[in-house]
Amino acid sequence: MKITFFTNETANNQIDELQKINSEENELWKPENINEKIDILKNKLINCSDINIVEYNKKRVIFEYLKHLNNNGKDKLKASKEAAQLIFLESIPHKSYLIRKWVKYWLKYNTLPLSLRGKHQKIFRLVDDEDIVNKCHT
């Protein structure tokens, strides 16, 4: 009987948590919120003298995606494909996924996600270092 009680309580907690996440997600996709974000993004694109081309392209593709998205937040796949074709030279399916990921992050935090490109640790083996090899041979 205790196991059933524990399981029901855990399940209820998980359901409550999922409902909270779902309500936050629905809040992001309300038309008035999206229109506000479009206006903010449009102003940032107009005054874009201090951003690099990669950041500009990401913001521009988010802007195009939100413009193509219909009012109830449907047709996300179609909107991301159209935005990718407009902005990027190579419109591959992975770009559509990235666009939806960037848009979700933009709507939630009003900024682009940090890029981890080139941030991996570079490892050098001691055997490849000439000084250490010379010390080992002497």
Backbone as JSON Lines, residues from 0, in Angstrom:
{"i":0,"aa":"M","n":[0.82,-1.19,0.0],"ca":[0.0,0.0,0.0],"c":[0.87,1.26,0.0]}
{"i":1,"aa":"K","n":[1.98,1.24,0.68],"ca":[2.86,2.39,0.71],"c":[3.49,2.64,-0.66]}
{"i":2,"aa":"I","n":[3.81,1.57,-1.37],"ca":[4.42,1.72,-2.69],"c":[3.43,2.4,-3.64]}
{"i":3,"aa":"T","n":[2.16,1.99,-3.59],"ca":[1.14,2.6,-4.43],"c":[0.99,4.08,-4.1]}
{"i":4,"aa":"F","n":[0.99,4.41,-2.82],"ca":[0.86,5.8,-2.4],"c":[2.04,6.61,-2.92]}
{"i":5,"aa":"F","n":[3.24,6.07,-2.79],"ca":[4.43,6.76,-3.26],"c":[4.36,6.96,-4.77]}
{"i":6,"aa":"T","n":[3.95,5.92,-5.49],"ca":[3.87,6.01,-6.94],"c":[2.84,7.04,-7.37]}
{"i":7,"aa":"N","n":[1.67,7.05,-6.73],"ca":[0.64,8.03,-7.08],"c":[1.1,9.45,-6.79]}
{"i":8,"aa":"E","n":[1.77,9.64,-5.66],"ca":[2.26,10.98,-5.32],"c":[3.32,11.44,-6.31]}
{"i":9,"aa":"T","n":[4.22,10.54,-6.67],"ca":[5.26,10.87,-7.65],"c":[4.63,11.19,-9.0]}
{"i":10,"aa":"A","n":[3.67,10.39,-9.41],"ca":[2.99,10.63,-10.68],"c":[2.27,11.97,-10.67]}
{"i":11,"aa":"N","n":[1.61,12.3,-9.57],"ca":[0.91,13.58,-9.48],"c":[1.9,14.75,-9.55]}
{"i":12,"aa":"N","n":[3.05,14.61,-8.9],"ca":[4.07,15.66,-8.96],"c":[4.59,15.84,-10.39]}
{"i":13,"aa":"Q","n":[4.79,14.72,-11.08],"ca":[5.27,14.8,-12.46],"c":[4.22,15.43,-13.37]}
{"i":14,"aa":"I","n":[2.96,15.1,-13.14],"ca":[1.88,15.69,-13.94],"c":[1.8,17.19,-13.71]}
{"i":15,"aa":"D","n":[1.91,17.6,-12.44],"ca":[1.89,19.04,-12.12],"c":[3.04,19.77,-12.79]}
{"i":16,"aa":"E","n":[4.22,19.15,-12.76],"ca":[5.39,19.77,-13.37],"c":[5.23,19.89,-14.89]}
{"i":17,"aa":"L","n":[4.69,18.84,-15.52],"ca":[4.46,18.88,-16.96],"c":[3.42,19.93,-17.34]}
{"i":18,"aa":"Q","n":[2.39,20.07,-16.52],"ca":[1.37,21.09,-16.79],"c":[1.96,22.49,-16.67]}
{"i":19,"aa":"K","n":[2.85,22.69,-15.7],"ca":[3.5,23.99,-15.53],"c":[4.36,24.31,-16.75]}
{"i":20,"aa":"I","n":[5.15,23.33,-17.2],"ca":[6.0,23.52,-18.38],"c":[5.14,23.81,-19.61]}
{"i":21,"aa":"N","n":[4.04,23.08,-19.75],"ca":[3.15,23.26,-20.9],"c":[2.52,24.65,-20.89]}
{"i":22,"aa":"S","n":[2.13,25.14,-19.72],"ca":[1.53,26.48,-19.66],"c":[2.57,27.56,-19.99]}
{"i":23,"aa":"E","n":[3.82,27.37,-19.55],"ca":[4.88,28.31,-19.9],"c":[5.14,28.3,-21.4]}
{"i":24,"aa":"E","n":[5.11,27.11,-21.99],"ca":[5.32,26.97,-23.44],"c":[4.2,27.66,-24.21]}
{"i":25,"aa":"N","n":[2.96,27.49,-23.76],"ca":[1.83,28.14,-24.42],"c":[1.91,29.66,-24.3]}
{"i":26,"aa":"E","n":[2.41,30.14,-23.18],"ca":[2.57,31.58,-22.97],"c":[3.55,32.17,-23.99]}
{"i":27,"aa":"L","n":[4.62,31.42,-24.31],"ca":[5.6,31.9,-25.28],"c":[5.0,32.1,-26.66]}
{"i":28,"aa":"W","n":[4.07,31.23,-27.05],"ca":[3.56,31.22,-28.41],"c":[2.28,32.02,-28.59]}
{"i":29,"aa":"K","n":[1.9,32.84,-27.61],"ca":[0.72,33.69,-27.77],"c":[1.02,34.75,-28.83]}
{"i":30,"aa":"P","n":[0.05,35.05,-29.7],"ca":[0.29,36.01,-30.79],"c":[0.78,37.37,-30.31]}
{"i":31,"aa":"E","n":[0.24,37.87,-29.2],"ca":[0.68,39.19,-28.73],"c":[2.14,39.16,-28.28]}
{"i":32,"aa":"N","n":[2.58,38.05,-27.68],"ca":[3.99,37.92,-27.29],"c":[4.88,37.83,-28.52]}
{"i":33,"aa":"I","n":[4.44,37.09,-29.52],"ca":[5.23,36.93,-30.73],"c":[5.34,38.26,-31.47]}
{"i":34,"aa":"N","n":[4.23,39.01,-31.54],"ca":[4.27,40.32,-32.21],"c":[5.22,41.28,-31.49]}
{"i":35,"aa":"E","n":[5.22,41.23,-30.17],"ca":[6.14,42.07,-29.4],"c":[7.59,41.68,-29.69]}
{"i":36,"aa":"K","n":[7.87,40.37,-29.74],"ca":[9.23,39.9,-30.03],"c":[9.64,40.27,-31.45]}
{"i":37,"aa":"I","n":[8.7,40.22,-32.39],"ca":[9.01,40.6,-33.77],"c":[9.43,42.07,-33.82]}
{"i":38,"aa":"D","n":[8.71,42.93,-33.1],"ca":[9.05,44.36,-33.09],"c":[10.43,44.59,-32.48]}
{"i":39,"aa":"I","n":[10.72,43.91,-31.38],"ca":[12.04,44.04,-30.74],"c":[13.14,43.6,-31.7]}
{"i":40,"aa":"L","n":[12.91,42.47,-32.35],"ca":[13.9,41.93,-33.27],"c":[14.07,42.83,-34.49]}
{"i":41,"aa":"K","n":[12.99,43.39,-34.98],"ca":[13.06,44.3,-36.13],"c":[13.92,45.51,-35.8]}
{"i":42,"aa":"N","n":[13.74,46.07,-34.6],"ca":[14.56,47.21,-34.18],"c":[16.03,46.84,-34.05]}
{"i":43,"aa":"K","n":[16.29,45.63,-33.54],"ca":[17.68,45.19,-33.42],"c":[18.32,45.0,-34.79]}
{"i":44,"aa":"L","n":[17.54,44.53,-35.76],"ca":[18.08,44.33,-37.1],"c":[18.32,45.66,-37.81]}
{"i":45,"aa":"I","n":[17.48,46.64,-37.55],"ca":[17.68,47.96,-38.16],"c":[18.93,48.62,-37.59]}
{"i":46,"aa":"N","n":[19.13,48.5,-36.29],"ca":[20.3,49.09,-35.62],"c":[21.36,48.03,-35.38]}
{"i":47,"aa":"C","n":[21.88,47.45,-36.44],"ca":[22.75,46.28,-36.32],"c":[24.22,46.59,-36.58]}
{"i":48,"aa":"S","n":[24.67,47.78,-36.28],"ca":[26.04,48.14,-36.61],"c":[27.09,47.43,-35.75]}
{"i":49,"aa":"D","n":[26.69,46.9,-34.61],"ca":[27.67,46.32,-33.69],"c":[27.66,44.79,-33.65]}
{"i":50,"aa":"I","n":[26.96,44.14,-34.59],"ca":[26.92,42.67,-34.57],"c":[27.61,42.12,-35.81]}
{"i":51,"aa":"N","n":[28.12,40.89,-35.68],"ca":[28.79,40.26,-36.82],"c":[27.76,39.62,-37.74]}
{"i":52,"aa":"I","n":[28.21,39.14,-38.88],"ca":[27.31,38.62,-39.91],"c":[26.6,37.34,-39.47]}
{"i":53,"aa":"V","n":[27.28,36.5,-38.69],"ca":[26.66,35.25,-38.22],"c":[25.49,35.57,-37.3]}
{"i":54,"aa":"E","n":[25.72,36.47,-36.36],"ca":[24.65,36.86,-35.43],"c":[23.51,37.54,-36.19]}
{"i":55,"aa":"Y","n":[23.85,38.38,-37.17],"ca":[22.82,39.05,-37.98],"c":[21.97,38.02,-38.71]}
{"i":56,"aa":"N","n":[22.61,37.03,-39.33],"ca":[21.86,36.0,-40.06],"c":[20.94,35.21,-39.14]}
{"i":57,"aa":"K","n":[21.42,34.9,-37.95],"ca":[20.58,34.16,-36.99],"c":[19.36,35.0,-36.59]}
{"i":58,"aa":"K","n":[19.59,36.26,-36.29],"ca":[18.47,37.13,-35.91],"c":[17.52,37.35,-37.07]}
{"i":59,"aa":"R","n":[18.06,37.46,-38.26],"ca":[17.22,37.66,-39.44],"c":[16.37,36.42,-39.73]}
{"i":60,"aa":"V","n":[16.95,35.25,-39.56],"ca":[16.18,34.03,-39.82],"c":[15.1,33.84,-38.75]}
{"i":61,"aa":"I","n":[15.38,34.24,-37.52],"ca":[14.36,34.19,-36.47],"c":[13.22,35.14,-36.83]}
{"i":62,"aa":"F","n":[13.57,36.33,-37.29],"ca":[12.57,37.33,-37.71],"c":[11.7,36.77,-38.83]}
{"i":63,"aa":"E","n":[12.32,36.2,-39.85],"ca":[11.57,35.64,-40.98],"c":[10.68,34.48,-40.53]}
{"i":64,"aa":"Y","n":[11.19,33.65,-39.65],"ca":[10.41,32.52,-39.13],"c":[9.16,33.03,-38.42]}
{"i":65,"aa":"L","n":[9.32,34.0,-37.54],"ca":[8.18,34.52,-36.79],"c":[7.18,35.21,-37.71]}
{"i":66,"aa":"K","n":[7.65,35.84,-38.78],"ca":[6.74,36.46,-39.75],"c":[5.93,35.41,-40.5]}
{"i":67,"aa":"H","n":[6.57,34.29,-40.86],"ca":[5.89,33.25,-41.63],"c":[4.99,32.36,-40.77]}
{"i":68,"aa":"L","n":[5.22,32.38,-39.49],"ca":[4.43,31.55,-38.59],"c":[3.01,32.11,-38.51]}
{"i":69,"aa":"N","n":[2.01,31.24,-38.61],"ca":[0.65,31.77,-38.53],"c":[0.28,32.07,-37.07]}
{"i":70,"aa":"N","n":[-0.82,32.74,-36.87],"ca":[-1.16,33.32,-35.57],"c":[-1.27,32.33,-34.42]}
{"i":71,"aa":"N","n":[-1.64,31.11,-34.68],"ca":[-1.83,30.18,-33.57],"c":[-0.6,29.31,-33.31]}
{"i":72,"aa":"G","n":[0.53,29.64,-33.89],"ca":[1.77,28.91,-33.61],"c":[1.88,27.59,-34.35]}
{"i":73,"aa":"K","n":[1.04,27.37,-35.34],"ca":[1.08,26.13,-36.12],"c":[2.0,26.31,-37.32]}
{"i":74,"aa":"D","n":[2.22,25.23,-38.04],"ca":[3.05,25.23,-39.25],"c":[4.49,25.67,-38.97]}
{"i":75,"aa":"K","n":[5.04,25.21,-37.87],"ca":[6.41,25.58,-37.49],"c":[7.42,25.0,-38.47]}
{"i":76,"aa":"L","n":[7.18,23.78,-38.93],"ca":[8.1,23.15,-39.88],"c":[8.14,23.93,-41.19]}
{"i":77,"aa":"K","n":[6.96,24.28,-41.69],"ca":[6.88,25.02,-42.95],"c":[7.55,26.39,-42.82]}
{"i":78,"aa":"A","n":[7.3,27.07,-41.71],"ca":[7.88,28.4,-41.49],"c":[9.4,28.32,-41.39]}
{"i":79,"aa":"S","n":[9.92,27.28,-40.72],"ca":[11.37,27.17,-40.58],"c":[12.03,26.84,-41.91]}
{"i":80,"aa":"K","n":[11.39,26.03,-42.74],"ca":[11.95,25.73,-44.06],"c":[11.97,26.97,-44.95]}
{"i":81,"aa":"E","n":[10.89,27.74,-44.91],"ca":[10.84,28.96,-45.72],"c":[11.89,29.97,-45.27]}
{"i":82,"aa":"A","n":[12.04,30.12,-43.97],"ca":[13.04,31.06,-43.44],"c":[14.45,30.61,-43.81]}
{"i":83,"aa":"A","n":[14.71,29.31,-43.74],"ca":[16.03,28.78,-44.1],"c":[16.34,29.03,-45.57]}
{"i":84,"aa":"Q","n":[15.35,28.84,-46.43],"ca":[15.55,29.07,-47.86],"c":[15.8,30.54,-48.16]}
{"i":85,"aa":"L","n":[15.18,31.43,-47.4],"ca":[15.37,32.87,-47.63],"c":[16.75,33.36,-47.21]}
{"i":86,"aa":"I","n":[17.26,32.87,-46.1],"ca":[18.45,33.45,-45.49],"c":[19.73,32.68,-45.81]}
{"i":87,"aa":"F","n":[19.69,31.37,-45.74],"ca":[20.91,30.58,-45.87],"c":[21.11,30.08,-47.29]}
{"i":88,"aa":"L","n":[22.37,29.96,-47.69],"ca":[22.68,29.44,-49.02],"c":[22.31,27.97,-49.12]}
{"i":89,"aa":"E","n":[22.64,27.21,-48.09],"ca":[22.29,25.79,-48.04],"c":[21.1,25.63,-47.11]}
{"i":90,"aa":"S","n":[19.97,25.29,-47.66],"ca":[18.79,25.08,-46.85],"c":[18.61,23.59,-46.62]}
{"i":91,"aa":"I","n":[19.33,23.07,-45.65],"ca":[19.27,21.64,-45.34],"c":[18.31,21.42,-44.18]}
{"i":92,"aa":"P","n":[17.79,20.22,-44.01],"ca":[16.82,19.97,-42.94],"c":[17.34,20.31,-41.54]}
{"i":93,"aa":"H","n":[18.64,20.15,-41.33],"ca":[19.18,20.45,-40.01],"c":[19.06,21.94,-39.7]}
{"i":94,"aa":"K","n":[19.13,22.79,-40.71],"ca":[18.98,24.23,-40.5],"c":[17.58,24.55,-39.97]}
{"i":95,"aa":"S","n":[16.58,23.85,-40.48],"ca":[15.21,24.07,-40.01],"c":[15.09,23.74,-38.53]}
{"i":96,"aa":"Y","n":[15.72,22.65,-38.12],"ca":[15.72,22.27,-36.7],"c":[16.43,23.34,-35.87]}
{"i":97,"aa":"L","n":[17.59,23.81,-36.35],"ca":[18.33,24.84,-35.62],"c":[17.52,26.13,-35.5]}
{"i":98,"aa":"I","n":[16.82,26.48,-36.55],"ca":[16.01,27.7,-36.52],"c":[14.95,27.6,-35.43]}
{"i":99,"aa":"R","n":[14.26,26.46,-35.38],"ca":[13.23,26.29,-34.35],"c":[13.84,26.33,-32.95]}
{"i":100,"aa":"K","n":[15.04,25.78,-32.81],"ca":[15.75,25.82,-31.52],"c":[16.12,27.25,-31.15]}
{"i":101,"aa":"W","n":[16.65,28.01,-32.12],"ca":[17.02,29.41,-31.87],"c":[15.8,30.25,-31.52]}
{"i":102,"aa":"V","n":[14.68,30.01,-32.22],"ca":[13.46,30.78,-31.98],"c":[12.93,30.51,-30.58]}
{"i":103,"aa":"K","n":[12.91,29.26,-30.2],"ca":[12.43,28.91,-28.85],"c":[13.28,29.6,-27.79]}
{"i":104,"aa":"Y","n":[14.59,29.59,-27.98],"ca":[15.5,30.23,-27.03],"c":[15.28,31.74,-27.05]}
{"i":105,"aa":"W","n":[15.11,32.31,-28.24],"ca":[14.9,33.76,-28.37],"c":[13.61,34.19,-27.66]}
{"i":106,"aa":"L","n":[12.53,33.43,-27.87],"ca":[11.27,33.78,-27.24],"c":[11.35,33.69,-25.72]}
{"i":107,"aa":"K","n":[12.14,32.76,-25.24],"ca":[12.23,32.56,-23.79],"c":[13.16,33.57,-23.13]}
{"i":108,"aa":"Y","n":[14.32,33.84,-23.74],"ca":[15.36,34.66,-23.09],"c":[15.66,35.98,-23.8]}
{"i":109,"aa":"N","n":[15.06,36.21,-24.95],"ca":[15.26,37.44,-25.73],"c":[16.73,37.64,-26.13]}
{"i":110,"aa":"T","n":[17.43,36.57,-26.33],"ca":[18.82,36.6,-26.8],"c":[19.11,35.31,-27.55]}
{"i":111,"aa":"L","n":[20.2,35.29,-28.28],"ca":[20.59,34.08,-29.0],"c":[21.31,33.12,-28.07]}
{"i":112,"aa":"P","n":[21.19,31.81,-28.32],"ca":[21.96,30.87,-27.5],"c":[23.46,31.01,-27.77]}
{"i":113,"aa":"L","n":[24.26,30.75,-26.77],"ca":[25.7,30.83,-26.93],"c":[26.18,29.72,-27.86]}
{"i":114,"aa":"S","n":[27.09,30.06,-28.73],"ca":[27.66,29.07,-29.63],"c":[28.86,28.42,-28.96]}
{"i":115,"aa":"L","n":[28.91,27.12,-28.99],"ca":[30.04,26.39,-28.42],"c":[31.01,25.94,-29.5]}
{"i":116,"aa":"R","n":[30.88,26.51,-30.67],"ca":[31.73,26.15,-31.8],"c":[33.19,26.51,-31.49]}
{"i":117,"aa":"G","n":[34.07,25.54,-31.61],"ca":[35.49,25.75,-31.38],"c":[35.87,25.82,-29.91]}
{"i":118,"aa":"K","n":[34.95,25.48,-29.02],"ca":[35.21,25.59,-27.59],"c":[35.7,24.28,-26.97]}
{"i":119,"aa":"H","n":[35.86,23.26,-27.78],"ca":[36.31,21.99,-27.23],"c":[37.78,22.08,-26.83]}
{"i":120,"aa":"Q","n":[38.14,21.25,-25.91],"ca":[39.51,21.28,-25.39],"c":[40.47,20.7,-26.42]}
{"i":121,"aa":"K","n":[41.56,21.42,-26.63],"ca":[42.6,20.93,-27.52],"c":[43.63,20.18,-26.68]}
{"i":122,"aa":"I","n":[43.89,18.95,-27.03],"ca":[44.8,18.12,-26.25],"c":[46.06,17.86,-27.07]}
{"i":123,"aa":"F","n":[47.19,18.09,-26.43],"ca":[48.46,17.82,-27.07],"c":[49.15,16.7,-26.3]}
{"i":124,"aa":"R","n":[49.65,15.75,-27.04],"ca":[50.36,14.65,-26.39],"c":[51.79,15.09,-26.09]}
{"i":125,"aa":"L","n":[52.31,14.64,-24.97],"ca":[53.68,14.98,-24.59],"c":[54.69,14.38,-25.56]}
{"i":126,"aa":"V","n":[54.34,13.26,-26.15],"ca":[55.24,12.59,-27.09],"c":[55.45,13.44,-28.34]}
{"i":127,"aa":"D","n":[54.49,14.29,-28.68],"ca":[54.61,15.13,-29.86],"c":[55.44,16.39,-29.62]}
{"i":128,"aa":"D","n":[55.74,16.7,-28.38],"ca":[56.54,17.89,-28.05],"c":[58.02,17.57,-28.27]}
{"i":129,"aa":"E","n":[58.69,18.35,-29.12],"ca":[60.1,18.1,-29.47],"c":[61.02,18.2,-28.26]}
{"i":130,"aa":"D","n":[60.79,19.16,-27.38],"ca":[61.65,19.33,-26.21],"c":[61.59,18.12,-25.29]}
{"i":131,"aa":"I","n":[60.41,17.6,-25.08],"ca":[60.27,16.44,-24.19],"c":[60.88,15.21,-24.83]}
{"i":132,"aa":"V","n":[60.71,15.05,-26.14],"ca":[61.31,13.91,-26.84],"c":[62.83,13.98,-26.73]}
{"i":133,"aa":"N","n":[63.41,15.17,-26.89],"ca":[64.87,15.33,-26.76],"c":[65.35,15.01,-25.35]}
{"i":134,"aa":"K","n":[64.6,15.41,-24.33],"ca":[64.98,15.11,-22.95],"c":[64.92,13.62,-22.68]}
{"i":135,"aa":"C","n":[63.94,12.95,-23.27],"ca":[63.81,11.5,-23.06],"c":[64.96,10.75,-23.73]}
{"i":136,"aa":"H","n":[65.44,11.24,-24.86],"ca":[66.52,10.57,-25.57],"c":[67.88,10.83,-24.94]}
{"i":137,"aa":"T","n":[68.01,11.86,-24.14],"ca":[69.32,12.16,-23.53],"c":[69.44,11.59,-22.15]}
